[in-house]
Amino acid sequence: MGKIALLVSREEMIYQAHNILQEKKHEIGEMRVIKTEDTVSEARQSIANGASIIIARGLQASLIKQYTDIPVVEIVITAQEMALLVSKAKQILKKENPVLGVVGFKNMFCDMSYFDLIYGIEMRTYFAEKGDLLEDMARQAVRDGVDLIIGGDTAVGIAGEAGIPSLFLSNTEDSMRNALSMAESVDYAMSVEKRGAAQIETLLDYSFNGVARLDACGIIVDINATMEDILEKKKEEILLKAAGEVFPELLGESFNQVLEYGKESYSLFMEINRTSVFAIVAPVVIEKKVEGAILTCHRMKRKQHKGQELKGKSSLRGAGALGEFGDLLQESKSMQDCVRLAKLYALSEKAVFITGEPGTEKQLLAQCIHNAGLHKDGPFVNISCDGLEEEAQYDLLFGDKGAAAQAKGGSLLIEDVHALTKANQYRLYQLIRHKHRMGREGQRYPGTEVRVMVTSMVSLSGLLKEGGFRKELCYLLEGLSVTIPPLKDRKEDLEFKIRETIRDCCEHYSRFHVLTNGAYQVLLHFPWKGNLIQVENFIERLILTAEKRSLDEAAVENLLARLYPGEKEEESQPASTEKEEIPFPMEAVKIKDTLFMQGGNREKTAKELGISKATLWRKMKKYHLE
């Protein structure tokens, strides 16, 4: 708590304060009677003694506020106290409808609007704007011929000179009690503000991000130590400079919209002193008015390679086979059934056939089977023969230094097995069935102990019917087959993946974005033909290009339409029911056309439409025309 000083002009006010302190222990540091001509020096003495708030009245309070910067709580006459003075005045004057002149400062008095009607008087107020005008107000009351003057020492003195009755503006304990309570409330508010400011200061000082505080004009008023380090300049060199001067990339319409209209946020990449920085500008809005902005700069992290980790595990777990069954998304029952089947296959040494759409976890599932199987201590070799001619396939797979030889004692994953030529299909059959590696001339190299797993996105039975696949190999592969269901049929896994990817992207780029429920519904009902790969890359694009913190369905739909124009959101209605098309509002069409005609210039567009620039901005946000 701070120290409160009570400075008043009369001794009785000190007695009142003492009486109140008997009822409640207010935190009063000092109480003194002072002369009006010594007010400023006395107040400065109290401030030097540690006072953080001063309680005063009338001219003394006005002088302290005028010549010091300390908070002043004024003693305000209550309605009850004013009513007592009016009653005394009527007793003194003994006349109907007396004219009373009240002299002082407006903030000394309660609301007296209906005193004339309630007490049968005519009340005239003479409020001074400054202390040196108080005497003039009192003389004006005399010239106006009031019957009695109510005021402080100055007003009472002028009334005495003019021979007019007067009453000193005395207060009771009520007004003193109110002033003491108000001073404590102000003191509490100041302490809360100081604690908040100290916490913010500590947060900025120890933040790993660079932070700059801008005023409403875009002038830098404060930066933290991390921002000094990023800019390689001291705070004194940066303060009071325009943000666009220090950060030239900020200059542009988006930055102006943050300061001018309170646009939710604006993000961009900047290059500062040969360092890539991700920046976010967010407005500070108080009661719908933009008071400034906060600029946050985050150094981009270099991707850390896992080479050492991989190298350490390769001798024990197989080269690159780090996958565990726990790494698979399996919130949905269909994926749980898939994993359960794969775990059983891991107990066998037979070939495993893994099918699934592009972007599903086929390779990861093969790693899981390897690491849970009998060959986990051997190498894990992964190849694809798609797009290769027969000779190239042979060299890659069955040559002396091919994958089959390299995977000896471990597992061999052949992706896109349907791409193998007939001759190489036969060699693969021999490898799986008889553990032989066949040479170009038909020679056999026995003892090739390897667990084979294959993947395909096409049906082998379909190829079999067309004569494009060997029967014996097809029957051999389809024995232990497992199909990874597409992500669109695994809503629980899809939702988990979306939320996880958003969280990871926000963490990686030091950003904070949330999706509305409508946005999540759009994502959950999109077909995602590229499955996990497509989801991950879409979310990355969504977060990187987001210009506001909250992302709604319109933002998601617009990006989906731009990236995947041939793919549509799944219909929730039956196939026979056509989705009703919602027409684009005419107002939006007019705004869009006018923007185009004006080359995107919003000021000219607003003028052409006959609306303000702020109104244009609101309508553009409404119709998603950013």
Secondary structure per residue as TSV (DSSP state, phi and psi in degrees):
chain	resnum	aa	ss	phi	psi
A	1	M	-	360.0	146.2
A	2	G	-	-83.2	-178.9
A	3	K	E	-102.4	127.3
A	4	I	E	-103.8	131.2
A	5	A	E	-113.9	134.3
A	6	L	E	-106.4	113.1
A	7	L	E	-118.5	116.1
A	8	V	E	-134.8	168.9
A	9	S	S	-95.8	-13.6
A	10	R	-	-130.3	145.4
A	11	E	H	-64.0	-35.1
A	12	E	H	-62.9	-26.4
A	13	M	H	-70.9	-31.2
A	14	I	H	-67.1	-41.2
A	15	Y	H	-61.6	-42.2
A	16	Q	H	-58.8	-43.6
A	17	A	H	-63.7	-40.1
A	18	H	H	-60.8	-42.7
A	19	N	H	-62.2	-41.1
A	20	I	H	-66.8	-36.6
A	21	L	H	-66.9	-19.7
A	22	Q	H	-71.0	-30.8
A	23	E	H	-78.7	-42.3
A	24	K	S	-143.8	138.6
A	25	K	-	-83.3	88.1
A	26	H	-	-79.0	148.2
A	27	E	-	-82.2	78.3
A	28	I	E	-103.5	122.9
A	29	G	E	-81.9	-41.8
A	30	E	E	-152.4	151.6
A	31	M	E	-135.8	124.3
A	32	R	E	-142.8	148.6
A	33	V	E	-93.6	129.0
A	34	I	-	-128.5	157.8
A	35	K	-	-87.1	147.5
A	36	T	G	-61.1	-38.6
A	37	E	G	-68.7	-16.9
A	38	D	G	-103.3	11.0
A	39	T	H	-56.1	-50.5
A	40	V	H	-65.0	-44.9
A	41	S	H	-65.9	-38.1
A	42	E	H	-65.8	-40.3
A	43	A	H	-64.6	-42.0
A	44	R	H	-64.7	-33.6
A	45	Q	H	-65.3	-41.1
A	46	S	H	-64.2	-39.5
A	47	I	H	-63.9	-40.6
A	48	A	H	-63.8	-30.3
A	49	N	T	-80.8	-0.1
A	50	G	T	106.8	8.2
A	51	A	E	-68.7	137.2
A	52	S	E	-110.9	-15.4
A	53	I	E	-143.6	140.2
A	54	I	E	-120.2	134.4
A	55	I	E	-101.6	126.5
A	56	A	E	-150.4	178.6
A	57	R	-	-140.5	148.3
A	58	G	H	61.9	-133.2
A	59	L	H	-63.1	-36.1
A	60	Q	H	-63.7	-43.1
A	61	A	H	-63.1	-40.7
A	62	S	H	-62.8	-42.3
A	63	L	H	-66.4	-40.7
A	64	I	H	-64.4	-42.1
A	65	K	H	-65.6	-34.3
A	66	Q	H	-74.7	-35.8
A	67	Y	H	-112.2	2.4
A	68	T	-	-134.9	169.5
A	69	D	-	-112.3	21.0
A	70	I	S	-85.2	143.9
A	71	P	-	-61.7	134.3
A	72	V	E	-119.4	125.8
A	73	V	E	-100.4	120.9
A	74	E	E	-92.6	141.8
A	75	I	-	-80.6	114.2
A	76	V	-	-104.0	129.1
A	77	I	B	-64.9	127.5
A	78	T	-	-78.7	166.5
A	79	A	H	-62.9	-37.9
A	80	Q	H	-65.5	-42.2
A	81	E	H	-65.7	-39.2
A	82	M	H	-67.5	-35.5
A	83	A	H	-64.6	-37.3
A	84	L	H	-64.5	-40.4
A	85	L	H	-65.7	-40.3
A	86	V	H	-63.3	-40.6
A	87	S	H	-63.2	-41.9
A	88	K	H	-64.4	-39.9
A	89	A	H	-62.4	-43.0
A	90	K	H	-65.5	-35.4
A	91	Q	H	-67.4	-37.0
A	92	I	H	-69.7	-43.9
A	93	L	H	-81.5	-33.6
A	94	K	-	50.4	53.3
A	95	K	S	-146.2	158.4
A	96	E	S	-76.6	139.4
A	97	N	S	46.8	58.6
A	98	P	-	-67.4	154.2
A	99	V	E	-100.0	116.9
A	100	L	E	-109.4	133.0
A	101	G	E	-105.6	121.9
A	102	V	E	-104.2	117.8
A	103	V	E	-113.6	133.1
A	104	G	E	163.5	-154.0
A	105	F	-	-106.1	141.3
A	106	K	G	-56.9	-38.3
A	107	N	G	-77.5	6.6
A	108	M	G	-87.3	-14.7
A	109	F	B	-117.9	156.5
A	110	C	-	-79.8	-179.6
A	111	D	-	-73.1	120.6
A	112	M	-	-117.6	30.0
A	113	S	T	-59.7	-36.4
A	114	Y	T	-109.8	15.5
A	115	F	H	-63.1	-37.6
A	116	D	H	-56.8	-47.9
A	117	L	H	-70.8	-39.9
A	118	I	H	-72.7	-41.9
A	119	Y	H	-106.4	2.7
A	120	G	T	65.0	47.4
A	121	I	-	-133.7	171.9
A	122	E	E	-117.0	112.1
A	123	M	E	-103.6	127.1
A	124	R	E	-116.1	132.0
A	125	T	E	-105.5	137.8
A	126	Y	E	-126.0	86.7
A	127	F	E	-95.8	128.7
A	128	A	-	-90.2	140.3
A	129	E	S	-80.1	-33.0
A	130	K	S	-132.7	164.3
A	131	G	G	-62.8	-36.4
A	132	D	G	-75.3	-5.8
A	133	L	G	-98.0	-2.6
A	134	L	H	-64.5	-40.9
A	135	E	H	-64.6	-39.2
A	136	D	H	-62.8	-38.8
A	137	M	H	-64.7	-40.3
A	138	A	H	-65.6	-41.8
A	139	R	H	-67.0	-32.7
A	140	Q	H	-64.7	-38.9
A	141	A	H	-62.9	-38.7
A	142	V	H	-63.7	-46.8
A	143	R	H	-61.9	-32.8
A	144	D	T	-75.4	-6.8
A	145	G	T	75.7	35.3
A	146	V	-	-67.6	154.4
A	147	D	S	-79.4	-28.7
A	148	L	E	-156.3	144.3
A	149	I	E	-111.7	131.7
A	150	I	E	-111.9	125.0
A	151	G	E	-177.4	-168.0
A	152	G	S	-87.2	-160.5
A	153	D	H	-58.8	-43.2
A	154	T	H	-63.5	-47.6
A	155	A	H	-65.2	-40.7
A	156	V	H	-65.6	-38.3
A	157	G	H	-64.4	-44.0
A	158	I	H	-64.2	-40.0
A	159	A	H	-63.4	-39.5
A	160	G	H	-63.3	-41.9
A	161	E	H	-61.6	-35.3
A	162	A	H	-88.6	-4.1
A	163	G	T	74.3	28.2
A	164	I	-	-105.6	136.4
A	165	P	-	-57.6	151.1
A	166	S	E	-148.4	160.7
A	167	L	E	-132.0	131.9
A	168	F	E	-71.2	139.8
A	169	L	-	-76.7	76.5
A	170	S	-	-88.5	153.4
A	171	N	-	-120.5	161.2
A	172	T	-	-100.3	-172.8
A	173	E	H	-67.2	-19.9
A	174	D	H	-60.0	-52.0
A	175	S	H	-66.5	-35.1
A	176	M	H	-66.5	-41.7
A	177	R	H	-62.5	-42.0
A	178	N	H	-62.4	-42.0
A	179	A	H	-65.1	-41.6
A	180	L	H	-63.6	-42.3
A	181	S	H	-65.2	-41.6
A	182	M	H	-63.3	-40.5
A	183	A	H	-62.2	-40.4
A	184	E	H	-66.7	-37.7
A	185	S	H	-64.3	-43.0
A	186	V	H	-63.0	-41.4
A	187	D	H	-62.9	-40.7
A	188	Y	H	-65.1	-43.7
A	189	A	H	-61.8	-40.0
A	190	M	H	-65.5	-39.3
A	191	S	H	-67.8	-38.3
A	192	V	H	-63.2	-42.8
A	193	E	H	-63.7	-40.5
A	194	K	H	-65.3	-41.7
A	195	R	H	-63.7	-43.2
A	196	G	H	-61.8	-43.3
A	197	A	H	-64.3	-39.8
A	198	A	H	-65.5	-40.0
A	199	Q	H	-65.2	-43.5
A	200	I	H	-63.0	-41.5
A	201	E	H	-62.0	-42.9
A	202	T	H	-64.8	-42.8
A	203	L	H	-59.4	-43.8
A	204	L	H	-67.7	-42.1
A	205	D	H	-63.3	-34.2
A	206	Y	T	-106.2	11.9
A	207	S	-	-76.5	141.5
A	208	F	S	-80.0	-11.2
A	209	N	S	-97.6	147.4
A	210	G	E	-77.2	134.0
A	211	V	E	-129.2	132.2
A	212	A	E	-127.2	136.6
A	213	R	E	-102.7	128.0
A	214	L	E	-112.1	148.6
A	215	D	E	-87.0	-176.5
A	216	A	T	-64.1	-18.6
A	217	C	T	-95.7	3.1
A	218	G	S	83.1	19.0
A	219	I	B	-90.5	136.3
A	220	I	E	-75.8	120.9
A	221	V	E	-110.0	-13.7
A	222	D	E	-165.5	147.6
A	223	I	E	-140.9	158.1
A	224	N	-	-97.2	177.7
A	225	A	H	-64.8	-36.2
A	226	T	H	-64.6	-37.5
A	227	M	H	-67.3	-36.4
A	228	E	H	-58.9	-42.0
A	229	D	H	-66.6	-40.9
A	230	I	H	-64.7	-44.8
A	231	L	H	-78.7	-16.5
A	232	E	T	58.1	39.8
A	233	K	S	-142.3	153.9
A	234	K	-	-78.2	157.0
A	235	K	H	-56.8	-39.6
A	236	E	H	-62.0	-27.3
A	237	E	H	-78.5	-17.2
A	238	I	H	-103.1	-36.6
A	239	L	T	-58.5	143.6
A	240	L	T	69.5	12.8
A	241	K	S	-95.7	151.9
A	242	A	B	-67.9	139.7
A	243	A	H	-58.1	-37.6
A	244	G	H	-65.5	-23.3
A	245	E	H	-76.7	-38.5
A	246	V	H	-81.5	-37.7
A	247	F	-	-122.1	84.3
A	248	P	G	-57.7	-28.4
A	249	E	G	-65.8	-17.1
A	250	L	G	-72.3	-25.8
A	251	L	-	-61.1	125.4
A	252	G	S	155.8	175.2
A	253	E	H	-64.2	-40.2
A	254	S	H	-62.1	-41.4
A	255	F	H	-65.8	-40.0
A	256	N	H	-63.1	-35.6
A	257	Q	H	-67.2	-32.6
A	258	V	H	-63.3	-47.6
A	259	L	H	-77.7	-34.2
A	260	E	H	-85.1	-41.3
A	261	Y	H	-117.8	-1.0
A	262	G	-	73.2	31.2
A	263	K	-	-52.7	139.3
A	264	E	S	-50.6	-49.4
A	265	S	-	-166.5	165.2
A	266	Y	E	-142.7	126.0
A	267	S	E	-122.3	150.8
A	268	L	E	-164.0	162.6
A	269	F	E	-99.5	139.1
A	270	M	E	-131.7	156.6
A	271	E	E	-111.7	113.4
A	272	I	E	-124.2	116.8
A	273	N	T	50.7	48.9
A	274	R	T	66.0	18.6
A	275	T	E	-119.3	132.3
A	276	S	E	-77.6	129.2
A	277	V	E	-129.0	134.9
A	278	F	E	-99.8	123.4
A	279	A	E	-117.6	145.7
A	280	I	E	-130.6	129.8
A	281	V	E	-111.0	121.2
A	282	A	E	-123.7	137.6
A	283	P	E	-76.9	151.9
A	284	V	E	-104.5	109.4
A	285	V	E	-113.1	124.7
A	286	I	E	-123.5	118.3
A	287	E	T	51.6	49.4
A	288	K	T	65.9	15.5
A	289	K	E	-119.5	131.5
A	290	V	E	-76.5	115.8
A	291	E	E	-98.7	-6.4
A	292	G	E	157.7	-159.2
A	293	A	E	-154.5	160.1
A	294	I	E	-116.1	126.2
A	295	L	E	-105.4	121.5
A	296	T	E	-113.5	129.6
A	297	C	E	-119.2	128.3
A	298	H	E	-121.3	121.9
A	299	R	E	-65.9	131.6
A	300	M	-	-70.6	133.8
A	301	K	-	-80.7	140.9
A	302	R	-	-77.8	137.4
A	303	K	-	-66.3	126.9
A	304	Q	-	-89.4	126.9
A	305	H	-	-80.4	147.2
A	306	K	-	-101.8	28.3
A	307	G	H	-59.6	-44.5
A	308	Q	H	-64.9	-42.3
A	309	E	H	-62.4	-43.2
A	310	L	H	-65.5	-41.4
A	311	K	H	-63.5	-37.9
A	312	G	H	-68.1	-31.7
A	313	K	H	-91.4	-19.2
A	314	S	H	-62.4	-37.0
A	315	S	H	-70.2	-23.5
A	316	L	H	-101.5	-35.8
A	317	R	H	-112.2	-7.1
A	318	G	-	102.0	139.5
A	319	A	T	-61.5	113.7
A	320	G	T	81.5	-3.4
A	321	A	-	-91.9	83.2
A	322	L	-	-103.6	-4.1
A	323	G	-	-71.5	139.3
A	324	E	-	-121.1	156.6
A	325	F	G	-59.9	-29.0
A	326	G	G	-68.9	-15.2
A	327	D	G	-79.8	-14.0
A	328	L	S	-80.1	141.4
A	329	L	-	-68.9	120.5
A	330	Q	-	-147.7	44.6
A	331	E	-	-75.3	-27.2
A	332	S	S	-87.9	153.3
A	333	K	H	-66.1	-38.5
A	334	S	H	-62.3	-38.3
A	335	M	H	-75.0	-32.6
A	336	Q	H	-63.0	-39.9
A	337	D	H	-65.1	-39.8
A	338	C	H	-62.3	-45.2
A	339	V	H	-66.7	-38.8
A	340	R	H	-60.5	-42.3
A	341	L	H	-67.1	-41.6
A	342	A	H	-63.8	-36.4
A	343	K	H	-63.8	-37.5
A	344	L	H	-66.4	-40.8
A	345	Y	H	-63.9	-28.0
A	346	A	H	-64.1	-22.9
A	347	L	T	-76.8	-17.8
A	348	S	-	-94.2	166.2
A	349	E	-	-108.0	0.0
A	350	K	S	-74.3	165.0
A	351	A	-	-66.7	146.8
A	352	V	E	-119.5	132.9
A	353	F	E	-108.4	116.1
A	354	I	E	-110.0	122.9
A	355	T	E	-117.8	158.7
A	356	G	E	166.5	163.1
A	357	E	-	-70.0	164.1
A	358	P	T	-57.0	138.3
A	359	G	T	88.8	-3.4
A	360	T	S	-82.2	174.3
A	361	E	S	-86.3	46.4
A	362	K	H	-65.3	-47.9
A	363	Q	H	-67.0	-40.1
A	364	L	H	-64.2	-39.8
A	365	L	H	-64.2	-38.5
A	366	A	H	-63.0	-40.9
A	367	Q	H	-62.2	-41.1
A	368	C	H	-62.2	-43.9
A	369	I	H	-63.3	-41.9
A	370	H	H	-61.1	-48.8
A	371	N	H	-72.8	-13.6
A	372	A	H	-104.1	0.0
A	373	G	S	-101.6	-171.9
A	374	L	T	-74.2	-18.7
A	375	H	T	-100.7	18.4
A	376	K	T	-63.7	-24.7
A	377	D	T	-82.4	-8.0
A	378	G	S	-93.9	177.9
A	379	P	-	-71.7	160.1
A	380	F	E	-122.5	115.7
A	381	V	E	-115.7	132.7
A	382	N	E	-125.1	123.1
A	383	I	E	-136.9	163.8
A	384	S	E	-133.7	133.3
A	385	C	-	-100.9	5.5
A	386	D	T	-65.6	133.0
A	387	G	T	85.0	2.1
A	388	L	-	-103.6	146.8
A	389	E	-	-76.1	171.3
A	390	E	H	-57.9	-45.2
A	391	E	H	-64.2	-42.2
A	392	A	H	-66.1	-38.4
A	393	Q	H	-61.9	-44.5
A	394	Y	H	-60.5	-48.4
A	395	D	H	-60.6	-42.8
A	396	L	H	-66.8	-37.3
A	397	L	H	-101.4	-46.8
A	398	F	T	-114.0	-1.7
A	399	G	S	-64.5	171.4
A	400	D	T	-59.3	-30.4
A	401	K	T	-113.6	23.4
A	402	G	S	-77.8	-179.3
A	403	A	H	-63.2	-37.6
A	404	A	H	-62.9	-40.0
A	405	A	H	-70.0	-39.6
A	406	Q	H	-68.0	-29.5
A	407	A	T	-90.8	7.2
A	408	K	T	-55.2	128.1
A	409	G	T	85.4	-0.7
A	410	G	S	-133.2	-138.8
A	411	S	E	-124.3	145.4
A	412	L	E	-122.4	120.2
A	413	L	E	-104.3	119.3
A	414	I	E	-108.4	109.8
A	415	E	E	-84.6	149.9
A	416	D	S	56.4	52.3
A	417	V	G	-62.0	-23.4
A	418	H	G	-65.2	-15.4
A	419	A	G	-81.9	-8.8
A	420	L	S	-66.2	142.8
A	421	T	-	-72.8	166.7
A	422	K	H	-59.7	-42.5
A	423	A	H	-63.1	-42.6
A	424	N	H	-74.7	-26.4
A	425	Q	H	-61.2	-41.6
A	426	Y	H	-65.0	-42.5
A	427	R	H	-62.0	-38.8
A	428	L	H	-65.5	-39.1
A	429	Y	H	-59.5	-45.4
A	430	Q	H	-63.0	-37.6
A	431	L	H	-64.3	-44.2
A	432	I	H	-73.3	-46.0
A	433	R	H	-77.3	-44.9
A	434	H	H	-117.0	4.4
A	435	K	-	59.9	32.3
A	436	H	-	-108.0	141.2
A	437	R	E	-106.0	116.5
A	438	M	E	-92.3	138.4
A	439	G	-	-85.9	179.7
A	440	R	T	-62.5	-36.3
A	441	E	T	-92.4	10.2
A	442	G	S	93.5	-1.7
A	443	Q	-	-66.5	148.8
A	444	R	E	-111.9	138.2
A	445	Y	E	-117.4	93.8
A	446	P	-	-72.1	170.9
A	447	G	-	82.8	19.3
A	448	T	-	-88.8	87.1
A	449	E	-	-85.4	106.9
A	450	V	-	-149.3	139.2
A	451	R	E	-88.1	120.0
A	452	V	E	-100.2	134.4
A	453	M	E	-130.5	141.6
A	454	V	E	-131.5	155.4
A	455	T	E	-128.7	157.0
A	456	S	E	-159.8	149.1
A	457	M	S	-102.6	-1.0
A	458	V	S	-119.7	158.3
A	459	S	-	-76.7	124.8
A	460	L	H	-70.0	-32.9
A	461	S	H	-65.8	-33.3
A	462	G	H	-66.0	-43.3
A	463	L	H	-64.3	-34.4
A	464	L	H	-62.0	-43.1
A	465	K	H	-64.2	-34.2
A	466	E	T	-83.8	-2.6
A	467	G	T	80.5	16.7
A	468	G	-	-96.2	2.6
A	469	F	S	-143.9	142.9
A	470	R	-	-72.6	136.1
A	471	K	H	-62.0	-48.5
A	472	E	H	-61.6	-37.4
A	473	L	H	-70.1	-39.7
A	474	C	H	-59.7	-46.8
A	475	Y	H	-66.2	-34.1
A	476	L	H	-67.7	-38.4
A	477	L	H	-80.3	-35.6
A	478	E	S	-78.5	-0.9
A	479	G	T	-64.5	-57.6
A	480	L	T	-102.8	78.1
A	481	S	E	-107.8	145.6
A	482	V	E	-141.8	135.2
A	483	T	E	-111.9	125.2
A	484	I	E	-82.9	118.5
A	485	P	-	-65.8	147.0
A	486	P	-	-65.0	153.7
A	487	L	G	-63.1	-30.8
A	488	K	G	-66.2	-20.6
A	489	D	G	-95.7	2.9
A	490	R	-	-122.5	70.9
A	491	K	H	-59.0	-37.8
A	492	E	H	-65.2	-42.7
A	493	D	H	-66.8	-39.4
A	494	L	H	-62.4	-46.8
A	495	E	H	-62.6	-43.1
A	496	F	H	-60.8	-43.7
A	497	K	H	-64.9	-40.9
A	498	I	H	-62.2	-48.7
A	499	R	H	-65.9	-40.6
A	500	E	H	-64.4	-42.4
A	501	T	H	-67.9	-40.5
A	502	I	H	-60.4	-45.8
A	503	R	H	-62.0	-44.6
A	504	D	H	-64.7	-41.6
A	505	C	H	-65.3	-44.2
A	506	C	H	-62.6	-39.5
A	507	E	H	-67.9	-42.4
A	508	H	H	-65.3	-39.3
A	509	Y	T	-98.9	7.9
A	510	S	T	53.9	49.9
A	511	R	-	-124.5	168.4
A	512	F	-	-135.8	112.1
A	513	H	-	-133.5	145.3
A	514	V	E	-127.0	149.1
A	515	L	E	-104.5	138.8
A	516	T	-	-71.5	165.4
A	517	N	H	-60.1	-37.5
A	518	G	H	-62.8	-38.8
A	519	A	H	-65.3	-41.0
A	520	Y	H	-62.9	-39.3
A	521	Q	H	-63.5	-39.3
A	522	V	H	-61.2	-45.5
A	523	L	H	-66.4	-38.2
A	524	L	H	-70.0	-24.1
A	525	H	T	-103.3	4.7
A	526	F	S	-79.8	144.5
A	527	P	-	-67.5	-28.6
A	528	W	-	48.3	63.5
A	529	K	T	-65.5	-21.3
A	530	G	T	-92.4	3.0
A	531	N	H	52.7	-133.6
A	532	L	H	-59.0	-42.0
A	533	I	H	-61.1	-43.7
A	534	Q	H	-67.1	-42.8
A	535	V	H	-60.9	-48.6
A	536	E	H	-60.7	-45.4
A	537	N	H	-72.4	-33.4
A	538	F	H	-66.3	-45.8
A	539	I	H	-63.0	-39.2
A	540	E	H	-58.9	-45.5
A	541	R	H	-65.2	-42.3
A	542	L	H	-60.0	-45.9
A	543	I	H	-71.6	-41.2
A	544	L	H	-64.1	-36.3
A	545	T	H	-98.1	1.0
A	546	A	-	-65.5	133.4
A	547	E	-	-108.3	0.0
A	548	K	S	-143.5	160.6
A	549	R	S	-69.9	-44.5
A	550	S	E	-94.9	124.6
A	551	L	E	-107.9	119.1
A	552	D	-	-98.5	-177.9
A	553	E	H	-62.5	-32.1
A	554	A	H	-64.4	-42.6
A	555	A	H	-62.7	-41.3
A	556	V	H	-68.9	-44.8
A	557	E	H	-62.3	-40.7
A	558	N	H	-62.9	-42.2
A	559	L	H	-70.6	-39.1
A	560	L	H	-60.3	-41.7
A	561	A	H	-66.3	-35.5
A	562	R	H	-72.8	-40.3
A	563	L	H	-81.5	-38.6
A	564	Y	-	-129.6	68.6
A	565	P	T	-62.7	-22.1
A	566	G	T	-88.8	-8.5
A	567	E	-	-107.1	139.2
A	568	K	-	-120.4	157.9
A	569	E	-	-65.9	138.6
A	570	E	-	-62.5	139.3
A	571	E	-	-80.1	134.9
A	572	S	S	-82.9	-19.2
A	573	Q	S	-84.6	163.1
A	574	P	-	-58.0	156.7
A	575	A	T	-59.6	-29.6
A	576	S	T	-77.5	-14.6
A	577	T	S	-97.8	120.2
A	578	E	-	-81.0	140.2
A	579	K	-	-73.5	128.6
A	580	E	-	-67.8	129.2
A	581	E	-	-86.0	127.1
A	582	I	-	-88.5	121.4
A	583	P	-	-68.1	146.1
A	584	F	-	-73.8	127.2
A	585	P	-	-55.0	142.4
A	586	M	H	-61.6	-36.1
A	587	E	H	-61.3	-40.9
A	588	A	H	-65.5	-39.6
A	589	V	H	-61.8	-43.0
A	590	K	H	-64.1	-42.7
A	591	I	H	-63.7	-44.8
A	592	K	H	-61.5	-44.5
A	593	D	H	-64.8	-41.5
A	594	T	H	-66.8	-40.0
A	595	L	H	-58.7	-42.5
A	596	F	H	-63.6	-44.3
A	597	M	H	-64.3	-31.6
A	598	Q	T	-94.6	12.5
A	599	G	T	65.7	27.5
A	600	G	T	83.6	-0.1
A	601	N	-	-75.2	113.7
A	602	R	H	-72.8	-33.0
A	603	E	H	-65.1	-45.5
A	604	K	H	-68.0	-36.3
A	605	T	H	-63.5	-45.3
A	606	A	H	-61.7	-40.8
A	607	K	H	-65.0	-42.0
A	608	E	H	-64.0	-37.7
A	609	L	H	-82.9	-11.7
A	610	G	T	76.2	30.1
A	611	I	S	-128.9	167.8
A	612	S	-	-77.8	163.5
A	613	K	H	-64.7	-36.6
A	614	A	H	-65.5	-41.3
A	615	T	H	-64.8	-40.1
A	616	L	H	-60.3	-43.3
A	617	W	H	-62.0	-43.2
A	618	R	H	-62.5	-42.6
A	619	K	H	-68.2	-35.8
A	620	M	H	-64.4	-39.0
A	621	K	H	-66.2	-40.2
A	622	K	H	-60.7	-41.6
A	623	Y	T	-99.0	10.6
A	624	H	T	56.3	51.0
A	625	L	-	-106.2	21.1
A	626	E	-	-59.7	360.0
